[in-house]
Amino acid sequence: MMKNSHVCILGLGYIGLPTAAILTKHGFSVTGVDPDQTKATMISAGQSPFDEDGLGPLIADAALKKRLTIANSPPAADIYIICVPTPFKAQDNKNTQLPHPDLSFVEKAIASISSIAPDGALIILESTSPVGTTNYMAQLFAQAGRDASLFSFAYCPERVLPGNIIQELEENDRIIGGLDKQATERTCTFYRSFVTGKVWPCTAAVAELCKLVENSYRDVNIAFANELSIICHQLGIDVRDLTALANKHPRVSILEAGIGVGGHCIAVDPWFIASEFPETTQLIQTARKVNLEKTSWVISQITQSAEMLASQLGRKPIVALFGLAYKPNVADFRESPAVEIANALHHSTHSVMCVEPHAESLDELTLSSVEEACQTADLCVMLVKHHQFIALEEKLQPYQIKLDFCGLLQISHQ
Ligand SMILES: NC(=O)c1ccc[n+]([C@@H]2O[C@H](COP(=O)([O-])OP(=O)(O)OC[C@H]3O[C@@H](n4cnc5c(N)ncnc54)[C@H](O)[C@@H]3O)[C@@H](O)[C@H]2O)c1
């Protein structure tokens, strides 16, 4: 019965489009809605607007079989899945000075379905959201003059890893929390029809908090590694050697340090808890601060080396930055610390060339090939461990100054 359901997905980005594709693979008829006309046109033509392993063929197949329809506005459907952005606003309106969630996209998505959703429809929120958002969706329906008790509202967070989304959408376990028992059961039945991972029922509030907690946990652990890396740098110890030895302890598992934390999940979601509980999130807030400051520390290390080189060379050195994405092997630049580093150096009038195999252009930054950078740069800075850079050490010149912040070279500079 489920497979005969008509599913409408609002938001065809990194989460919504792969979800639409997987559902069509499992025989569902899907309508996708997205205000981004460029995206919508490409998807209608059977093309994926972004790179994600395995997504292209699924979209092409869905278009061919006419299982995925793109519409300008949501139609009447049995199931609505909301996959719109939930960014944060820098200023907190509660005067805590902490960034807080921006729910305007969720509000607009609900406004677009509240008058046309048929009674009995299942409304699922997948966007990462603060605790209470599922309940808020029901309130918005009521404010639009609908009897919210006739609908089922549920929250099902996404835990996919970009680059591996297609596989993980089906294989990951799902946490599912409805506003009431029936909503939880209906949503679990729906996900069980296309997910091979386990489906774990709970309440909407638990599911909402669970997603935020998972990313806050990651942020805190990364902050520990990042703090440790600066201590090691000051002691002249290679943090990788230290971590490898510490991790020989059966109950210790320190993560790799990096240049900060990027992406729009781990760098964002902890604020959704902190802004709501400013007094009781000292650790979560400190972790955010440590990870943000690690990026500033990297900028200061590069600047110091560039200034030293400038006095030796008697001219501005050329600085090559390797990797701009927020993590290895993806074309995602949202909240990327490497982009922040590149922009900071660019604006402080350094001569910067960037090597990013996953981008053709990136704002004002000058992109170069690996070869060009290896031949031209005076200072080579490794920021992101893309697989295209694995043999980089052989291409670099002996006279070049190297700063490795991501473990690409034999000697790191954390
Ligand atoms: N990308 C990930 O790896 C990931 C992982 C877990 C959770 N999430 C969460 O999932 C949500 C979506 O993330 P994403 O990466 O897919 O974002 P995205 O920016 O790639 O896609 C969101 C899409 O929603 C569209 N949109 C905006 N308003 C709309 C509306 N009113 N109706 C229909 N479409 C609308 C946008 O045009 C955009 O194409 C966010 O809350 C994010 O935090 C993302």
The ligand as an ORCA input file, in Angstrom:
! r2SCAN-3c Opt
* xyz 0 1
  N      23.764     17.749      3.476
  C      23.932     16.915      4.503
  O      24.859     16.129      4.528
  C      22.944     16.908      5.643
  C      23.057     15.886      6.586
  C      22.151     15.840      7.628
  C      21.158     16.808      7.729
  N      21.066     17.806      6.794
  C      19.998     18.788      6.953
  O      19.051     18.632      5.908
  C      18.492     19.900      5.550
  C      18.692     20.151      4.074
  O      20.087     20.153      3.841
  P      20.684     20.116      2.368
  O      22.132     19.842      2.522
  O      19.867     19.224      1.495
  O      20.448     21.643      1.939
  P      20.536     22.259      0.448
  O      20.770     23.701      0.635
  O      21.464     21.440     -0.385
  O      19.060     22.016     -0.133
  C      17.933     22.640      0.357
  C      17.030     22.966     -0.820
  O      15.788     23.477     -0.320
  C      15.319     24.423     -1.267
  N      14.267     25.222     -0.645
  C      14.370     26.341      0.106
  N      13.149     26.761      0.498
  C      12.246     25.892     -0.020
  C      10.830     25.778      0.031
  N      10.084     26.648      0.712
  N      10.230     24.770     -0.637
  C      10.956     23.867     -1.322
  N      12.312     23.914     -1.403
  C      12.951     24.907     -0.744
  C      16.573     25.184     -1.652
  O      16.412     25.886     -2.871
  C      17.588     24.033     -1.747
  O      17.675     23.531     -3.055
  C      19.163     20.929      6.442
  O      18.394     21.124      7.600
  C      20.465     20.230      6.835
  O      20.984     20.699      8.057
  C      21.937     17.861      5.758
*
